[in-house]
Amino acid sequence: MYHHLPGVAPADQMQNDGVEPSSFTTKLLQKVEELTLYSAEADKRLGEQQTLLLQMQAQLKAQQAEIDRLKAQEAARL
């Protein structure tokens, strides 16, 4: 179940109690900044994971080539 943002009153409470525009705008800007920083960090982690994936794929390809070479070498001996 989803909940409202921490530090921001639920919509029904704001409707009943009213909203101070400057205070609400400040809170929204804080939430936008938090989400922007979170998104930037997530993008950085994704880039690191993609780099690691490419390295692992290259390593796997090299290992498979070595396996194939050794199989061919063993088959030639027999």
N, C-alpha and C positions, 0 to 999 in steps of 0.2 A: 504494500500500500504506500502511496506517495504522501509526503507530508509537505508542509510549507517550508520556505527557506528559514534557516536559523536567523534570528534577529529581526525577522519581518513578521508582523502579525498576520494571522489568517484573514482571508478576504472577508468572511462574514463579520469578524471583529472590527475590521476597518470600516465596513459599511455601517455598523451600529455605532461605533465610537467616533467616526470621522477620521480624517487623515491630515496630518500637518504636512503640506506639500514640500517644504524645504527639507524636513527630516526624512521624509519618504524618498525624495530624490537622492539624498546623500546615501541612504541605505541601498538603493538600487544601484548607484554608481559603485559602491563597495562590492556588491554582488557581481557586477559586470567585471570589475577588476579581478576578483577571485576566480571567476570562470575563465577569464583571459589567461591568467597565470597557469591555471590548471590545464587549459588547452595547450599552451606552449610547452609545458612539461610533458604532457602526454605525447605531443608531436615529437619531442626530443627522444623520448623513450622508444617510440615507434621507429624512428630513424636508426637508433642503436640496434634494435631488434632486426631490422632489415639488413643492416651491415653484417650482423652476426649470422643471419640466415644465409647470405651470399657466401660468407667464408666457409660455413659448414657444408654448403652445396659443393663448393670447389674441393673441399677436403674429401667429401664422399666420392666425387668423380675421380679424384686421384687414387683413392683407395680401390675403387672398382677397377680402374685401369691396371693397378698393381695385381689385383686378384686375377684378372683376365690374363695378364702376362705370365703369372706363375702357373696358371692352369695350362696355358699353351706350352710352357716350358716342360711341365710334367708330362703332358701328352706326347711331346716329342721324344722324351726319354723312353717311353713305353713302346 
